[in-house]
């Protein structure tokens, strides 16, 4: 599998200069791309047909990462962290939403919501 990597200017980077990925790393990146539903607008018909990342997940992730806003990056980082902790895709999205809310409130210096009380 040949990967094309891009730097901030979207110019290709020599893949020999980058660290080699293990099969587990590639599987994790493929899971992240699938969770983010990058297959929906993927140029590869294999990905769109499978509703799953079937191509090069590193190239796919980096290409989209470069165009994300800071808020989008906060959400993606929090979601990936939640996936790595073993949460389901739906729970990871919820954790990412909560992390984004905390980020926005801390950036705007707004008070956080108090924790919910448990109803006996």
DSSP file (Angstrom, degrees, kcal/mol; ACC not computed):
  #  RESIDUE AA STRUCTURE BP1 BP2  ACC     N-H-->O    O-->H-N    N-H-->O    O-->H-N    TCO  KAPPA ALPHA  PHI   PSI    X-CA   Y-CA   Z-CA
    1    1 A X              0   0    0      0, 0.0     2,-0.5     0, 0.0    54,-0.0   0.000 360.0 360.0 360.0 119.6    0.0    0.0    0.0
    2    2 A X        -     0   0    0      2,-0.0     2,-0.4    54,-0.0    54,-0.1  -0.809 360.0-156.8 -96.1 129.7    1.6    3.3   -1.1
    3    3 A X        -     0   0    0     -2,-0.5     2,-0.5    55,-0.0    12,-0.2  -0.840   9.0-153.2-109.1 143.4    0.7    6.3    0.9
    4    4 A X        -     0   0    0     -2,-0.4     2,-0.3    52,-0.1    10,-0.1  -0.974  17.6-164.0-111.8 121.4    0.8    9.9   -0.1
    5    5 A X  E     -A   13   0A   0      8,-0.8     8,-2.4    -2,-0.5     2,-0.4  -0.762   1.5-153.6-106.8 152.9    1.4   12.3    2.8
    6    6 A X  E     -A   12   0A   0     -2,-0.3     6,-0.2     6,-0.3     2,-0.1  -0.941   2.3-148.4-126.9 145.5    0.8   16.0    2.7
    7    7 A X    >   -     0   0    0      4,-1.8     3,-2.2    -2,-0.4    59,-0.1  -0.300  50.9 -75.2 -96.2-169.7    2.2   18.9    4.7
    8    8 A X  T 3  S+     0   0    0      1,-0.3    -2,-0.0     2,-0.1    -1,-0.0   0.796 133.6  53.7 -59.7 -30.0    0.4   22.1    5.7
    9    9 A X  T 3  S-     0   0    0      2,-0.1    -1,-0.3     1,-0.0     3,-0.1   0.394 116.4-114.8 -85.9   4.8    0.7   23.5    2.1
   10   10 A X  S <  S+     0   0    0     -3,-2.2     2,-0.3     1,-0.3    -2,-0.1   0.683  70.7 141.2  68.3  20.9   -0.9   20.3    0.8
   11   11 A X        -     0   0    0      1,-0.1    -4,-1.8     0, 0.0    -1,-0.3  -0.734  60.5 -99.6 -90.1 142.1    2.3   19.4   -1.0
   12   12 A X  E     -A    6   0A   0     -2,-0.3     2,-0.4    -6,-0.2    -6,-0.3  -0.293  35.1-149.0 -61.9 144.6    3.3   15.7   -1.0
   13   13 A X  E     -A    5   0A   0     -8,-2.4    -8,-0.8    -6,-0.0     2,-0.3  -0.894  28.2 -98.0-114.6 144.3    5.9   14.6    1.6
   14   14 A X    >   -     0   0    0     -2,-0.4     3,-1.1     1,-0.2     4,-0.3  -0.453  27.6-150.9 -63.2 122.1    8.4   11.8    1.1
   15   15 A X  G >  S+     0   0    0     -2,-0.3     3,-0.7     1,-0.2    -1,-0.2   0.667  90.5  69.2 -72.7 -15.6    6.9    8.7    2.8
   16   16 A X  G 3  S+     0   0    0      1,-0.2    -1,-0.2     4,-0.0     4,-0.1   0.769  94.1  57.3 -70.8 -24.4   10.4    7.4    3.5
   17   17 A X  G <  S+     0   0    0     -3,-1.1    -1,-0.2     2,-0.1     2,-0.2   0.627  95.0  82.2 -80.7 -13.2   11.0   10.2    6.0
   18   18 A X  S <  S-     0   0    0     -3,-0.7     3,-0.1    -4,-0.3     2,-0.0  -0.583  92.2 -94.7 -92.7 154.7    8.0    9.2    8.1
   19   19 A X        -     0   0    0     -2,-0.2     2,-0.2     1,-0.1    -1,-0.1  -0.331  43.2-106.5 -66.1 148.5    7.9    6.5   10.7
   20   20 A X        -     0   0    0     -4,-0.1     2,-0.3     1,-0.0    -1,-0.1  -0.542  33.6-134.9 -76.0 139.3    6.7    3.0    9.6
   21   21 A X        -     0   0    0     -2,-0.2     2,-0.1    -3,-0.1    -1,-0.0  -0.735   9.8-135.3 -97.8 143.0    3.3    2.1   10.8
   22   22 A X     >  -     0   0    0     -2,-0.3     4,-2.1     1,-0.1     5,-0.2  -0.396  31.8-102.8 -84.9 170.5    2.4   -1.3   12.3
   23   23 A X  H  > S+     0   0    0      1,-0.2     4,-2.2     2,-0.2     5,-0.1   0.850 123.7  54.3 -62.7 -34.1   -0.8   -3.2   11.3
   24   24 A X  H  > S+     0   0    0      2,-0.2     4,-2.3     1,-0.2    -1,-0.2   0.887 106.7  51.0 -67.7 -38.4   -2.4   -2.1   14.6
   25   25 A X  H  > S+     0   0    0      2,-0.2     4,-2.4     1,-0.2    -2,-0.2   0.918 111.6  47.1 -64.0 -43.2   -1.7    1.6   13.8
   26   26 A X  H  X S+     0   0    0     -4,-2.1     4,-2.3     2,-0.2    -2,-0.2   0.900 111.6  50.7 -65.8 -40.8   -3.3    1.2   10.4
   27   27 A X  H  X S+     0   0    0     -4,-2.2     4,-2.0     2,-0.2    -1,-0.2   0.896 110.7  49.5 -63.9 -39.8   -6.3   -0.6   11.8
   28   28 A X  H  X S+     0   0    0     -4,-2.3     4,-2.2     2,-0.2    -2,-0.2   0.921 111.8  47.7 -65.6 -43.4   -6.7    2.2   14.4
   29   29 A X  H  X S+     0   0    0     -4,-2.4     4,-2.5     1,-0.2    -2,-0.2   0.877 110.3  52.6 -65.7 -36.9   -6.5    4.9   11.8
   30   30 A X  H  X S+     0   0    0     -4,-2.3     4,-2.1     1,-0.2    23,-0.4   0.891 108.6  51.0 -64.1 -38.6   -9.0    3.0    9.6
   31   31 A X  H  X S+     0   0    0     -4,-2.0     4,-2.7     2,-0.2    -2,-0.2   0.904 110.0  49.7 -64.8 -40.8  -11.4    2.8   12.6
   32   32 A X  H  X S+     0   0    0     -4,-2.2     4,-2.4     2,-0.2    -2,-0.2   0.927 111.2  48.4 -64.0 -44.7  -11.0    6.6   13.1
   33   33 A X  H  <>S+     0   0    0     -4,-2.5     5,-2.4     1,-0.2     6,-0.4   0.884 113.4  47.6 -64.0 -37.7  -11.7    7.4    9.5
   34   34 A X  H ><5S+     0   0    0     -4,-2.1     3,-1.2     3,-0.2    -1,-0.2   0.917 111.0  51.2 -68.1 -42.8  -14.8    5.1    9.5
   35   35 A X  H 3<5S+     0   0    0     -4,-2.7    -2,-0.2     1,-0.3    -1,-0.2   0.887 110.7  48.2 -61.6 -39.0  -16.0    6.7   12.8
   36   36 A X  T 3<5S-     0   0    0     -4,-2.4    -1,-0.3    -5,-0.2    -2,-0.2   0.470 111.0-127.6 -79.4  -1.2  -15.7   10.1   11.2
   37   37 A X  T X 5 +     0   0    0     -3,-1.2     3,-1.3    -4,-0.2     4,-0.3   0.858  53.6 154.8  56.6  41.8  -17.5    8.8    8.1
   38   38 A X  G > < +     0   0    0     -5,-2.4     3,-0.9     1,-0.3    -4,-0.1   0.691  60.4  76.6 -68.7 -17.2  -14.9   10.0    5.7
   39   39 A X  G >  S+     0   0    0     -6,-0.4     3,-0.9     1,-0.2    -1,-0.3   0.726  78.1  74.8 -65.1 -20.2  -16.0    7.2    3.3
   40   40 A X  G <  S+     0   0    0     -3,-1.3    -1,-0.2     1,-0.2    -2,-0.2   0.863 112.0  21.5 -63.2 -36.8  -19.1    9.4    2.5
   41   41 A X  G <  S+     0   0    0     -3,-0.9    -1,-0.2    -4,-0.3     2,-0.2   0.047  91.5 134.9-119.7  26.1  -17.0   11.8    0.3
   42   42 A X    <   -     0   0    0     -3,-0.9     6,-0.1     2,-0.1    -3,-0.1  -0.511  56.0-137.9 -74.1 140.2  -14.1    9.6   -0.4
   43   43 A X  S    S+     0   0    0     -2,-0.2     2,-0.5     4,-0.1    -1,-0.1   0.686  82.5  91.1 -70.7 -15.1  -12.9    9.5   -4.1
   44   44 A X     >  -     0   0    0      1,-0.2     4,-1.6     2,-0.0     3,-0.4  -0.694  67.1-153.8 -83.9 123.6  -12.5    5.8   -3.9
   45   45 A X  H  > S+     0   0    0     -2,-0.5     4,-2.5     1,-0.2     5,-0.2   0.797  93.0  65.7 -65.1 -26.1  -15.6    3.8   -4.9
   46   46 A X  H  > S+     0   0    0      2,-0.2     4,-2.1     1,-0.2    -1,-0.2   0.919 103.2  45.2 -60.7 -43.2  -14.4    0.9   -2.6
   47   47 A X  H  >>S+     0   0    0     -3,-0.4     5,-1.4     2,-0.2     4,-1.4   0.929 114.1  47.8 -66.9 -45.6  -14.9    3.0    0.5
   48   48 A X  H  <5S+     0   0    0     -4,-1.6    -2,-0.2     1,-0.2    -1,-0.2   0.883 113.8  47.8 -64.2 -37.4  -18.3    4.4   -0.6
   49   49 A X  H  <5S+     0   0    0     -4,-2.5    -1,-0.2     1,-0.2    -2,-0.2   0.881 116.7  41.8 -70.1 -38.3  -19.5    1.0   -1.5
   50   50 A X  H  <5S-     0   0    0     -4,-2.1    -1,-0.2     2,-0.3    -2,-0.2   0.601  97.3-135.3 -84.5 -11.9  -18.3   -0.6    1.8
   51   51 A X  T  <5S+     0   0    0     -4,-1.4     2,-0.3     1,-0.3    -3,-0.2   0.899  79.4  87.3  53.8  41.1  -19.4    2.3    4.0
   52   52 A X  S   <S-     0   0    0     -5,-1.4     2,-0.7    -6,-0.2    -2,-0.3  -0.967  96.7 -85.3-160.0 157.6  -16.0    1.8    5.6
   53   53 A X        +     0   0    0    -23,-0.4     4,-0.1    -2,-0.3   -19,-0.1  -0.665  51.7 158.9 -74.7 113.7  -12.5    3.0    5.1
   54   54 A X        +     0   0    0     -2,-0.7    -1,-0.2   -10,-0.1     3,-0.0   0.384  55.8  56.7-116.3  -1.0  -11.1    0.6    2.5
   55   55 A X  S    S-     0   0    0      1,-0.1     2,-0.9   -11,-0.1    -2,-0.0   0.151 111.9 -37.3-104.4-139.5   -8.2    2.7    1.2
   56   56 A X     >  -     0   0    0      1,-0.2     4,-2.0   -54,-0.1     5,-0.2  -0.804  51.1-168.0 -91.3 105.2   -5.2    4.4    2.8
   57   57 A X  H  > S+     0   0    0     -2,-0.9     4,-2.6     1,-0.2     5,-0.2   0.817  82.7  55.8 -67.6 -29.6   -6.5    5.7    6.2
   58   58 A X  H  > S+     0   0    0      2,-0.2     4,-2.7     1,-0.2     5,-0.3   0.947 110.3  44.0 -67.9 -47.3   -3.4    7.8    6.9
   59   59 A X  H  > S+     0   0    0      1,-0.2     4,-2.4     2,-0.2     5,-0.2   0.913 115.1  50.3 -61.7 -43.2   -3.7    9.8    3.6
   60   60 A X  H  X S+     0   0    0     -4,-2.0     4,-1.5     2,-0.2    -2,-0.2   0.930 113.8  44.0 -61.2 -47.8   -7.5   10.1    4.1
   61   61 A X  H  X S+     0   0    0     -4,-2.6     4,-2.7     1,-0.2    -2,-0.2   0.939 115.3  46.7 -66.3 -47.8   -7.1   11.4    7.7
   62   62 A X  H  X S+     0   0    0     -4,-2.7     4,-2.0     1,-0.2    -1,-0.2   0.904 108.1  56.4 -63.1 -42.2   -4.3   13.8    7.0
   63   63 A X  H  < S+     0   0    0     -4,-2.4     4,-0.3    -5,-0.3    -1,-0.2   0.893 116.2  36.3 -58.3 -40.7   -6.0   15.3    3.9
   64   64 A X  H >< S+     0   0    0     -4,-1.5     3,-1.1    -5,-0.2     4,-0.4   0.832 110.2  61.9 -82.2 -32.8   -9.0   16.2    6.0
   65   65 A X  H >< S+     0   0    0     -4,-2.7     3,-1.3     1,-0.3    -2,-0.2   0.876  97.1  59.7 -59.9 -38.5   -7.2   17.1    9.2
   66   66 A X  T 3< S+     0   0    0     -4,-2.0    -1,-0.3     1,-0.3    -2,-0.2   0.742 107.7  45.8 -63.8 -22.9   -5.4   19.9    7.3
   67   67 A X  T <  S+     0   0    0     -3,-1.1    -1,-0.3    -4,-0.3    -2,-0.2   0.381  88.6 109.3-103.4   3.2   -8.7   21.6    6.5
   68   68 A X    <   -     0   0    0     -3,-1.3     2,-0.1    -4,-0.4    -3,-0.0  -0.519  67.0-124.0 -79.4 146.7  -10.3   21.3    9.9
   69   69 A X     >  -     0   0    0     -2,-0.2     4,-2.2     1,-0.1     5,-0.2  -0.295  32.9-100.2 -75.6 172.0  -10.9   24.4   12.1
   70   70 A X  H  > S+     0   0    0      1,-0.2     4,-2.0     2,-0.2     5,-0.1   0.893 125.8  50.5 -62.2 -39.4   -9.5   24.5   15.6
   71   71 A X  H  > S+     0   0    0      1,-0.2     4,-2.1     2,-0.2    -1,-0.2   0.898 109.1  51.4 -66.8 -39.5  -12.9   23.6   17.0
   72   72 A X  H  > S+     0   0    0      1,-0.2     4,-2.4     2,-0.2    -1,-0.2   0.888 108.7  51.6 -62.5 -38.6  -13.1   20.7   14.7
   73   73 A X  H  X S+     0   0    0     -4,-2.2     4,-2.7     2,-0.2     5,-0.2   0.872 106.9  52.8 -67.2 -36.6   -9.7   19.5   15.7
   74   74 A X  H  X S+     0   0    0     -4,-2.0     4,-2.2     2,-0.2    -1,-0.2   0.932 111.2  47.4 -61.8 -44.7  -10.8   19.6   19.4
   75   75 A X  H  X S+     0   0    0     -4,-2.1     4,-2.3     2,-0.2    -2,-0.2   0.921 113.8  46.4 -63.8 -44.8  -13.8   17.5   18.7
   76   76 A X  H  X S+     0   0    0     -4,-2.4     4,-2.7     2,-0.2     5,-0.2   0.920 112.0  50.5 -65.9 -44.1  -11.8   14.9   16.6
   77   77 A X  H  X S+     0   0    0     -4,-2.7     4,-2.4     1,-0.2    -1,-0.2   0.922 112.3  47.3 -59.2 -44.2   -9.1   14.7   19.3
   78   78 A X  H  X S+     0   0    0     -4,-2.2     4,-2.1    -5,-0.2    -1,-0.2   0.898 112.8  49.2 -66.0 -39.5  -11.6   14.1   22.0
   79   79 A X  H  X S+     0   0    0     -4,-2.3     4,-2.3     2,-0.2    -2,-0.2   0.907 111.4  48.1 -66.1 -41.5  -13.5   11.5   20.0
   80   80 A X  H  X S+     0   0    0     -4,-2.7     4,-2.4     2,-0.2    -2,-0.2   0.904 110.6  52.2 -65.5 -40.5  -10.3    9.6   19.1
   81   81 A X  H  X S+     0   0    0     -4,-2.4     4,-1.2    -5,-0.2    -1,-0.2   0.907 110.1  48.8 -61.1 -40.8   -9.3    9.7   22.8
   82   82 A X  H  <>S+     0   0    0     -4,-2.1     5,-2.1     2,-0.2     4,-0.3   0.887 110.2  50.9 -67.0 -38.9  -12.7    8.3   23.7
   83   83 A X  H ><5S+     0   0    0     -4,-2.3     3,-1.4     1,-0.2    -2,-0.2   0.901 107.8  53.2 -63.9 -39.8  -12.4    5.5   21.1
   84   84 A X  H 3<5S+     0   0    0     -4,-2.4    -1,-0.2     1,-0.3    -2,-0.2   0.774 103.5  57.3 -67.0 -25.2   -9.0    4.6   22.4
   85   85 A X  T 3<5S-     0   0    0     -4,-1.2    -1,-0.3    -3,-0.2    -2,-0.2   0.494 125.8-101.8 -82.7  -3.5  -10.5    4.3   25.9
   86   86 A X  T < 5 +     0   0    0     -3,-1.4    -3,-0.2    -4,-0.3    -2,-0.1   0.554  69.8 148.2  99.4   8.3  -12.9    1.7   24.6
   87   87 A X      < -     0   0    0     -5,-2.1    -1,-0.3     1,-0.1     2,-0.0  -0.377  50.9-106.3 -72.5 155.6  -16.1    3.7   24.2
   88   88 A X     >  -     0   0    0      1,-0.1     4,-2.6    -2,-0.1     5,-0.2  -0.268  35.3-101.5 -72.4 168.6  -18.6    2.9   21.4
   89   89 A X  H  > S+     0   0    0      1,-0.2     4,-2.0     2,-0.2     5,-0.1   0.907 123.2  47.9 -60.7 -42.7  -18.8    5.2   18.4
   90   90 A X  H  > S+     0   0    0      1,-0.2     4,-1.8     2,-0.2    -1,-0.2   0.919 114.2  45.7 -66.5 -43.3  -22.0    6.8   19.7
   91   91 A X  H  > S+     0   0    0      1,-0.2     4,-2.5     2,-0.2    -2,-0.2   0.847 109.8  55.4 -68.4 -33.3  -20.5    7.3   23.2
   92   92 A X  H  X S+     0   0    0     -4,-2.6     4,-2.3     2,-0.2    -1,-0.2   0.891 106.7  50.7 -65.8 -38.4  -17.3    8.7   21.7
   93   93 A X  H  X S+     0   0    0     -4,-2.0     4,-2.2     2,-0.2    -2,-0.2   0.900 110.8  49.2 -64.9 -39.6  -19.3   11.3   19.8
   94   94 A X  H  X S+     0   0    0     -4,-1.8     4,-2.3     2,-0.2    -2,-0.2   0.907 110.9  49.0 -64.9 -41.5  -21.0   12.3   23.0
   95   95 A X  H  X S+     0   0    0     -4,-2.5     4,-2.4     2,-0.2    -2,-0.2   0.877 110.7  51.3 -64.8 -37.1  -17.7   12.6   24.8
   96   96 A X  H  X S+     0   0    0     -4,-2.3     4,-2.3     2,-0.2    -2,-0.2   0.894 108.9  50.9 -66.6 -39.4  -16.4   14.7   21.9
   97   97 A X  H  X S+     0   0    0     -4,-2.2     4,-2.3     2,-0.2    -2,-0.2   0.923 111.5  47.8 -62.1 -43.6  -19.4   16.9   22.2
   98   98 A X  H  X S+     0   0    0     -4,-2.3     4,-2.3     2,-0.2    -2,-0.2   0.905 111.4  49.8 -65.1 -41.7  -18.9   17.4   25.9
   99   99 A X  H  X S+     0   0    0     -4,-2.4     4,-2.3     1,-0.2    -1,-0.2   0.883 110.5  51.0 -64.0 -37.9  -15.2   18.1   25.4
  100  100 A X  H  X S+     0   0    0     -4,-2.3     4,-2.7     2,-0.2     5,-0.2   0.904 108.7  51.2 -66.3 -40.5  -16.0   20.7   22.7
  101  101 A X  H  X S+     0   0    0     -4,-2.3     4,-2.5     1,-0.2    -2,-0.2   0.925 111.4  47.5 -61.2 -44.9  -18.5   22.3   25.1
  102  102 A X  H  X S+     0   0    0     -4,-2.3     4,-2.4     1,-0.2    -2,-0.2   0.890 112.2  50.9 -63.3 -38.9  -15.9   22.5   27.8
  103  103 A X  H  X S+     0   0    0     -4,-2.3     4,-2.3     2,-0.2    -2,-0.2   0.933 111.8  45.8 -64.3 -46.3  -13.4   23.9   25.3
  104  104 A X  H  X S+     0   0    0     -4,-2.7     4,-2.2     1,-0.2    -2,-0.2   0.913 114.0  48.8 -64.7 -42.3  -15.7   26.6   24.1
  105  105 A X  H  <>S+     0   0    0     -4,-2.5     5,-3.1    -5,-0.2     4,-0.5   0.896 113.3  46.4 -66.2 -39.1  -16.7   27.6   27.6
  106  106 A X  H  <5S+     0   0    0     -4,-2.4     3,-0.2     3,-0.2    -1,-0.2   0.860 112.3  50.9 -71.8 -32.9  -13.1   27.8   28.8
  107  107 A X  H  <5S+     0   0    0     -4,-2.3    -2,-0.2     1,-0.2    -1,-0.2   0.868 118.1  38.2 -69.8 -35.3  -12.1   29.8   25.7
  108  108 A X  T  <5S-     0   0    0     -4,-2.2    -1,-0.2    -5,-0.2    -2,-0.2   0.419 111.2-123.0 -93.0   1.1  -15.0   32.2   26.3
  109  109 A X  T   5 +     0   0    0     -4,-0.5     2,-0.3    -3,-0.2    -3,-0.2   0.888  56.3 155.6  57.4  44.0  -14.4   32.1   30.1
  110  110 A X      < -     0   0    0     -5,-3.1    -1,-0.2    -6,-0.2     2,-0.1  -0.692  49.0 -98.4 -95.3 152.8  -18.0   31.0   30.8
  111  111 A X        -     0   0    0     -2,-0.3     2,-0.1     1,-0.1    -1,-0.1  -0.411  38.2-119.1 -70.1 146.9  -19.0   29.1   33.9
  112  112 A X        -     0   0    0      1,-0.1     2,-0.2    -2,-0.1    -1,-0.1  -0.460  32.5 -97.8 -79.1 156.5  -19.3   25.3   33.6
  113  113 A X        -     0   0    0     -2,-0.1    -1,-0.1     1,-0.1     3,-0.1  -0.500  42.3-112.0 -68.9 141.6  -22.5   23.6   34.3
  114  114 A X        -     0   0    0     -2,-0.2    -1,-0.1     1,-0.1     3,-0.1  -0.406  43.7 -90.0 -68.6 155.3  -22.7   22.1   37.7
  115  115 A X        -     0   0    0      1,-0.1    -1,-0.1    -2,-0.1     2,-0.1  -0.336  49.7 -99.6 -64.7 149.0  -22.8   18.3   37.9
  116  116 A X        -     0   0    0     -3,-0.1     2,-0.3     1,-0.1    -1,-0.1  -0.408  34.5-120.9 -70.1 143.0  -26.2   16.8   37.7
  117  117 A X        -     0   0    0     -2,-0.1     2,-0.4    -3,-0.1    -1,-0.1  -0.625  24.6-118.6 -81.9 142.9  -27.7   15.6   41.0
  118  118 A X        -     0   0    0     -2,-0.3     2,-0.6     2,-0.0    -1,-0.0  -0.675  22.7-134.2 -80.3 131.5  -28.6   12.0   41.3
  119  119 A X              0   0    0     -2,-0.4    -1,-0.0     1,-0.1     0, 0.0  -0.774 360.0 360.0 -89.0 124.6  -32.3   11.4   41.9
  120  120 A X              0   0    0     -2,-0.6    -1,-0.1     0, 0.0    -2,-0.0   0.512 360.0 360.0 -70.1 360.0  -32.8    8.9   44.7
